[in-house]
């Protein structure tokens, strides 16, 4: 009778530690434990599917029960090794946790561990998908797992370690199997293809490795399917057509369209992908992977054309679209929206970045243009009433005036005397009796007479007893209104001069400067009612 066909995943299953790919940290630990005779009684292997959990458990069992063992290199020739490889060993029992999860079956196992091994050195129990055991089954296993007979070893394997009881985990040595790198998977597949006399393009192996998502068994199953589809020669186009993948060139084309904000190219590409029957969800994952590599480059080279902040915004947008794309009604529409949103995110720029660019542009301006730009920071205060003889008491405990903008050429104002109860305003600065016709209005404040009127009004306000109601007015002394109007007009003229200065800045930088000034210099002052009272 002709022997039945054996799939690649079973035929090329590792039989010694050296054949295990991508799990060197676990292999080294187990080999050292054997060589130093520090073999634990229970092990827990955790990792994604197809990364070698059960395979590692079988190799470890052969290493312990080999006729030459315990040894780090089982011979695979003795009856014990052959029986373990074929799954017929009486001393190595593989139990499926999903179908043997009841407490009665665990009790039978607990009774069976008392008997000595029939052929090998140890009696080994390999429980796959151990997280499927019920809580009662776990509890029935606790005492045996903590103090088993010297000839018994437990090896547990699971893809969901968080479902295993902490009391079980604490009694085991835990090993984390990591997803296998795509380059290692491609190398292993190349070795298998050469042994099977199959010609495979490197790009095809790269596509299969990317599709496997870190699982060697998935990659081997995909290669097996492609051999059945293509025969003895496999091309990258065949892999893309069968599994709906995108080539590296098309991924790069979509990436450039997103960065450039080319919406028409994005829509045309999506239409082409839809007509070819490509997998949109897989395409979204491949694009995210491509931008992840771009993010690393942007972080390493801050001077690159694309900033790390922009790439981060794009990745956040694409990640948020995964759930909508996976469970939405129309994958094409959702995929198009995801890419268009990513293109919009590529246009967004942080305020700090804009400020740095504006600063660098100002430094590049000629000296004459620099003199026209504002030399000092401007502080914008909340708008004040232009003229009034009645102010609500709850708004301010003292009369306030608009802050004037001093001319850089004018002398510095003298400091005002501080009062114990002073809250907002200060005494007006030194007075210029008259501003020259050529000097800007920024340097003009008020006359001595107006300053005296202001001081009399301020002293009058200090003597008032303010109520807590908002509708209690403050009557100003005669002549104080003119001083208020003078300060208000100076404030208004100062703002107008500031706007004229901003107008001289190039159009491309004006908006950024306006946002910068508003964000940094606009202040809001809060008045405590209790202090006013």
C-alpha positions in Angstrom: 0.0 0.0 0.0 1.3 3.4 -1.0 2.2 5.6 2.0 -0.2 8.5 2.5 1.0 12.1 1.7 2.4 14.0 4.7 2.0 17.7 4.7 5.1 19.9 4.9 4.2 21.2 8.4 4.4 17.6 9.8 7.2 16.3 7.5 9.5 19.2 8.4 8.7 19.4 12.1 11.9 19.9 14.1 13.2 16.7 15.8 16.2 18.2 17.6 16.8 21.4 19.4 19.0 22.8 16.6 16.1 22.8 14.2 13.9 25.0 16.3 13.8 28.4 14.7 13.6 31.8 16.5 13.4 30.4 20.1 17.1 30.3 21.0 16.5 31.6 24.5 14.2 28.7 25.4 16.4 26.1 23.7 19.5 27.3 25.5 17.7 27.2 28.9 16.4 23.7 28.4 19.8 22.4 27.2 21.6 24.0 30.3 19.0 22.4 32.6 19.7 19.0 31.2 23.5 19.4 31.3 23.5 20.7 34.8 20.8 18.2 36.1 18.5 21.0 37.1 15.3 19.7 35.5 12.2 21.1 37.0 9.0 19.1 37.5 6.7 21.4 35.6 7.1 23.8 32.6 4.6 26.2 31.0 5.2 27.1 27.4 3.3 30.3 26.3 3.2 31.8 22.8 1.2 32.4 19.6 0.1 29.6 17.4 2.6 27.9 15.2 5.7 29.1 17.1 6.9 25.7 18.4 5.3 25.1 21.8 4.3 21.4 21.3 7.3 20.7 19.1 9.6 22.0 21.9 7.8 19.9 24.5 8.3 16.7 22.3 12.0 17.4 21.7 12.4 17.9 25.5 10.6 14.7 26.2 12.9 12.8 23.8 15.9 14.4 25.4 14.9 13.2 28.8 13.8 9.6 27.8 16.4 8.9 25.1 18.5 5.7 25.8 21.5 8.0 25.8 19.9 10.5 28.0 19.1 12.7 29.5 21.0 14.4 26.7 20.8 17.7 24.8 21.0 15.7 21.5 18.5 12.9 21.3 19.5 10.2 18.8 16.0 9.8 17.2 17.1 6.2 16.5 16.3 4.3 19.7 12.8 2.8 20.3 12.0 5.5 22.9 12.8 8.4 20.5 10.9 6.7 17.6 7.8 6.1 19.8 7.7 9.7 21.0 8.1 10.9 17.4 5.2 8.7 16.3 3.1 9.5 19.3 2.9 5.9 20.5 5.1 6.2 23.6 3.6 4.8 26.8 5.7 7.1 28.9 4.9 10.4 27.1 1.2 11.2 27.1 -0.1 14.1 25.0 -3.4 15.3 26.4 -5.7 17.8 24.7 -6.9 20.2 27.3 -9.9 21.2 25.3 -11.4 17.7 25.2 -10.1 16.4 28.5 -11.0 19.3 30.8 -13.3 17.7 33.3 -12.3 17.1 36.9 -12.9 13.3 36.6 -10.3 13.0 33.8 -7.8 15.0 35.9 -8.4 12.7 38.8 -7.6 9.7 36.6 -4.4 11.4 35.6 -3.6 12.0 39.3 -4.0 8.3 40.0 -1.9 7.3 37.0 1.2 9.4 38.0 1.9 6.9 40.9 3.0 4.2 38.4 6.6 4.2 37.3 7.5 4.6 33.6 7.6 1.4 31.5 10.5 2.2 29.2 12.1 5.6 29.6 13.6 7.5 32.5 10.5 9.7 33.2 6.8 9.7 32.8 6.0 12.9 31.0 2.5 14.6 30.6 2.2 17.1 27.8 -1.1 19.0 28.2 -1.8 21.2 25.1 -4.2 24.2 25.4 -4.1 23.8 29.2 -6.1 27.0 29.6 -9.2 25.0 28.6 -9.3 23.1 31.8 -12.1 23.9 34.2 -11.4 25.5 37.5 -12.3 22.3 39.3 -9.8 20.4 37.1 -7.1 22.9 37.9 -7.8 22.6 41.6 -7.7 18.8 41.4 -4.3 19.1 39.8 -2.7 21.5 42.3 -1.4 19.2 44.9 0.0 16.7 42.4 1.6 19.5 40.4 3.3 21.0 43.5 4.7 17.7 44.8 4.8 15.1 42.0 6.7 11.8 42.2 10.4 12.1 41.1 9.7 10.2 37.9 6.9 12.6 36.7 7.3 15.7 34.6 4.5 18.1 33.4 4.8 20.2 30.3 1.9 22.6 29.7 1.3 24.6 26.4 -1.1 27.4 25.9 -1.8 30.4 23.7 -3.8 32.3 26.4 -1.7 32.3 29.5 -4.1 34.8 31.2 -6.7 32.1 31.5 -4.5 29.8 33.5 -4.9 30.0 37.2 -2.1 31.9 39.0 -1.8 28.9 41.4 -0.9 26.7 38.4 1.5 29.3 36.9 3.4 29.7 40.2 4.2 26.0 40.3 5.7 26.0 36.8 8.8 27.4 35.1 7.3 29.7 32.5 8.7 30.2 29.0 7.5 32.9 26.5 7.8 31.8 22.9 7.9 34.9 20.7 6.6 35.3 17.1 9.3 34.2 14.6 10.9 37.0 12.5 9.9 37.0 8.8 13.5 36.7 7.7 13.9 33.5 9.7 10.7 32.1 8.3 11.8 32.9 4.7 15.2 31.2 5.3 13.5 28.1 6.6 11.0 28.0 3.7 13.9 28.4 1.2 15.6 25.4 2.8 12.4 23.3 2.6 11.8 24.4 -1.1 15.3 23.4 -2.1 14.9 20.0 -0.4 11.6 19.5 -2.2 13.0 20.6 -5.6 10.6 23.6 -5.7 11.7 26.8 -7.3 10.3 29.8 -5.4 11.0 33.5 -6.0 12.5 35.5 -3.1 9.6 37.9 -3.3 7.1 35.0 -3.0 8.9 33.8 0.1 8.8 37.3 1.5 5.0 37.5 0.9 4.4 34.1 2.5 6.5 35.1 5.5 4.6 38.3 5.9 1.3 36.5 5.6 2.3 34.1 8.4 2.5 36.8 11.0 5.3 35.1 13.0 3.9 31.5 12.8 6.1 28.9 11.2 3.3 26.3 10.9 1.1 28.9 9.0 4.0 29.7 6.7 4.6 26.0 5.9 0.9 25.4 5.3 0.8 28.3 2.9 3.8 27.0 1.0 2.2 23.6 0.8 -0.9 25.2 -0.7 1.1 27.2 -3.2 2.9 24.1 -4.3 -0.5 22.5 -5.0 -1.6 25.6 -6.9 1.6 26.3 -8.9 3.5 23.1 -9.1 7.3 23.2 -9.1 7.6 27.0 -9.7 6.1 29.7 -7.5 6.2 33.4 -8.3 5.4 36.5 -6.3 2.4 37.2 -8.5 0.9 33.8 -7.7 1.1 34.4 -4.0 -0.5 37.9 -4.4 -3.3 36.5 -6.6 -4.1 33.6 -4.3 -4.0 35.5 -1.0 -4.9 39.0 -2.1 -1.6 40.6 -1.0 -0.1 43.8 -2.1 3.3 44.0 -3.6 6.0 46.1 -2.0 5.8 48.5 -4.9 2.1 49.1 -4.5 2.5 49.6 -0.8 5.2 52.2 -1.4 2.9 53.9 -4.0 0.1 54.2 -1.5 2.4 55.4 1.2 3.7 58.2 -1.1 0.2 59.2 -2.1 -0.8 59.5 1.6 2.2 61.6 2.5 1.6 63.9 -0.5 -2.1 64.2 0.2 -2.9 62.9 -3.4 -6.6 62.0 -2.9 -7.2 61.1 -6.5 -4.3 58.7 -6.6 -5.6 57.0 -3.4 -9.1 56.6 -4.9 -7.8 55.2 -8.2 -5.6 52.7 -6.3 -8.5 51.6 -4.1 -10.6 51.0 -7.3 -7.8 48.9 -8.8 -7.4 46.9 -5.6 -11.1 46.2 -5.5 -11.2 45.0 -9.1 -8.3 42.6 -8.5 -10.0 41.2 -5.4 -7.3 42.2 -2.9 -7.7 41.8 0.8 -8.3 45.3 2.2 -7.7 44.4 5.8 -4.4 42.8 5.0 -3.5 45.8 2.8 -4.2 48.1 5.8 -1.9 46.0 8.0 0.9 46.1 5.4 0.6 49.9 5.0 0.8 50.3 8.8 3.9 48.1 8.8 5.5 50.2 6.1 4.7 53.5 8.1 6.2 51.8 11.2 9.5 51.5 9.4 9.2 55.1 8.3 8.6 56.2 11.8 11.9 54.6 12.9 13.7 56.5 10.2 12.1 59.8 11.1 13.1 59.3 14.8 16.7 58.5 13.8 16.9 61.4 11.3 14.9 64.4 12.7 15.9 66.4 9.6 14.0 64.1 7.3 11.2 65.5 5.1 8.6 63.6 7.1 8.5 64.3 10.9 7.9 61.7 13.5 4.8 63.6 14.7 3.2 63.3 11.2 3.9 59.6 10.9 2.5 59.1 14.4 -0.7 60.8 13.4 -1.0 58.7 10.3 -0.5 55.5 12.2 -3.1 56.5 14.8 -5.6 57.1 12.1 -4.9 53.8 10.4 -5.1 51.9 13.7 -8.5 53.4 14.5 -9.8 52.3 11.2 -9.0 48.6 11.8 -12.2 47.8 13.7 -14.4 49.7 11.2 -12.8 47.9 8.3 -13.1 44.5 9.9 -16.7 44.7 11.0 -18.1 47.4 8.6 -20.5 46.7 5.8 -18.4 47.9 2.9 -14.7 47.2 3.1 -13.9 49.3 0.0 -15.6 52.4 1.4 -14.1 52.0 4.8 -10.6 51.4 3.4 -10.9 54.5 1.2 -12.0 56.6 4.2 -9.1 55.3 6.3 -6.5 56.3 3.6 -8.1 59.7 3.0 -8.1 60.4 6.7 -4.5 59.3 6.9 -3.7 61.8 4.1 -5.4 64.6 6.1 -3.4 63.5 9.1 -0.2 63.8 7.1 -1.0 67.5 6.5 -1.4 68.3 10.2 1.6 69.8 11.8 2.3 70.6 15.5 2.3 74.1 16.8 5.9 73.7 18.1 7.0 72.7 14.6 5.4 75.7 13.1 6.9 78.1 15.6 10.4 76.6 14.9 9.9 77.0 11.2 8.7 80.6 11.6 11.6 81.4 13.8 14.0 80.0 11.3 12.4 82.0 8.5 12.6 85.2 10.4 16.3 84.6 11.0 16.7 84.3 7.2 15.0 87.7 6.5 17.2 90.7 5.6 18.1 93.1 8.4 15.6 95.7 7.2 12.7 93.3 7.4 13.8 92.1 10.9 13.6 95.7 12.2 10.0 95.9 11.0 9.0 92.7 12.9 8.0 93.1 16.6 11.1 93.0 18.8 9.4 92.2 22.1 6.6 89.9 23.1 3.2 91.5 23.2 0.8 90.8 26.0 -2.9 90.8 25.1 -5.3 91.6 27.9 -9.0 90.9 28.0 -11.1 93.6 26.4 -12.0 96.5 28.8 -15.0 98.9 28.5 -14.1 102.1 26.6 -15.9 104.5 28.9 -18.3 104.2 31.7 -19.1 105.9 35.0 -20.5 102.8 36.6 -18.6 99.5 36.9 -19.9 96.4 38.6 -18.2 95.9 42.0 -17.8 92.1 41.5 -15.7 92.7 38.3 -12.8 94.5 40.0 -11.9 95.7 43.5 -10.0 98.6 42.0 -10.4 100.6 38.9 -8.3 99.2 36.0 -6.9 100.7 32.9 -5.7 99.1 29.7 -2.0 98.2 29.7 -0.1 100.5 27.3 2.6 99.5 24.9 5.9 101.3 25.5 8.0 102.5 22.6 11.3 100.6 22.6 13.1 104.0 22.2 11.3 105.6 25.1 12.7 105.5 28.7 11.5 102.6 30.9 8.4 103.5 33.1 9.1 104.1 36.8 7.8 101.3 39.1 4.6 102.0 40.8 4.1 101.9 44.6 2.5 98.7 45.7 -0.4 98.7 48.1 -1.3 95.8 50.4 -4.7 95.3 48.8 -3.5 95.8 45.2 -4.9 93.1 42.8 -4.7 94.0 39.1 -3.6 97.5 38.0 -0.5 99.5 38.6 0.1 103.2 38.7 0.5 104.7 35.2 4.1 104.9 34.0 6.1 108.1 33.6 4.3 110.7 31.5 5.4 112.0 28.2 3.8 115.4 27.9 3.6 115.3 24.1 4.5 112.8 21.5 6.3 113.9 18.4 4.4 113.8 15.1 6.7 111.2 13.7 6.8 109.0 16.8 4.2 106.2 16.9 1.2 106.4 19.2 2.7 103.4 21.2 4.9 105.8 23.1 2.1 108.2 24.2 0.4 107.7 27.6 -1.3 110.7 29.3 -0.6 114.2 30.6 0.2 115.1 34.2 -3.4 116.5 34.7 -4.9 113.3 33.4 -2.6 111.2 35.6 -3.7 113.3 38.7 -7.3 112.7 37.8 -6.6 109.0 37.5 -4.9 108.9 40.9 -7.9 110.8 42.5 -10.3 108.3 41.0 -8.2 105.4 42.2 -8.0 106.7 45.7 -11.8 107.2 45.7 -12.3 103.6 44.6 -10.1 102.4 47.4 -12.3 104.0 50.0 -15.5 102.4 48.8 -17.1 99.4 50.6 -18.0 97.0 47.8 -21.0 94.7 48.1 -21.2 91.1 46.8 -23.9 91.9 44.2 -22.9 92.3 40.6 -25.3 95.2 40.1 -23.7 97.7 42.6 -22.2 100.5 40.5 -19.1 102.6 41.3 -19.5 106.3 40.7 -16.3 107.9 39.4 -15.3 111.4 40.4 -15.7 114.2 37.9 -12.9 114.2 35.3 -11.9 110.6 35.8 -13.7 109.5 32.6 -11.4 111.5 30.4 -8.4 109.7 31.8 -10.1 106.3 31.1 -10.9 107.3 27.6 -7.3 108.3 27.0 -6.0 105.0 28.1 -8.6 103.1 26.1 -7.7 105.0 23.0 -4.0 104.4 23.5 -4.8 100.7 24.0 -6.8 100.6 20.7 -4.0 102.5 18.9 -1.4 100.0 20.2 -3.4 97.1 18.9 -3.8 98.7 15.5 -0.1 99.3 15.3 0.5 95.7 16.2 -1.8 94.6 13.4 0.1 96.8 11.0 3.4 95.2 12.0 1.9 91.8 11.6 0.7 92.7 8.1 4.3 93.3 7.0 5.2 89.7 7.8 5.0 87.4 4.7 1.6 85.9 4.1 2.9 82.3 4.5 4.0 83.0 8.1 1.3 85.4 9.3 -1.2 82.8 10.3 1.3 80.8 12.3 2.5 83.9 14.1 -1.1 84.9 15.0 -1.7 81.5 16.5 1.6 81.6 18.4 0.8 85.0 19.9 -2.7 84.1 20.9 -1.6 80.8 22.5 1.3 82.3 24.4 0.4 85.8 25.4 -3.4 85.8 26.0 -4.0 85.8 29.7 -7.1 85.6 31.8 -7.2 87.0 35.3 -9.6 85.8 38.0 -10.7 88.0 40.8 -11.6 86.6 44.2 -14.9 87.9 45.5 -13.8 87.4 49.1 -10.8 89.7 48.7 -13.0 92.3 47.0 -15.4 92.2 49.9 
